[in-house]
């Protein structure tokens, strides 16, 4: 996989999680994850974090300022390094 392919997949990861992609784009992400172990690992990590947050935060709604801040932090640009 090229760094550009990984960057493109990880840039759209949150849209993928939230089912906000058209089927063709979601299929592209799925195909990339199936072929790229580092991105699949990242996907798994993000999936676990989202599940943990959901499990721990179901009883109360976060203040709007916190929700905005979390959204900002979790949608930051991911920088990939070639090793």
Secondary structure, 3 states (H helix, E strand, C coil): CCHHHHHHHHHCHHHHHCCCCCHHHHHHHHHHHHHCHHHHHHHHHHHHHHHHHHHHCCCCCCCHHHHHHHHHHHCCCCCCCCC
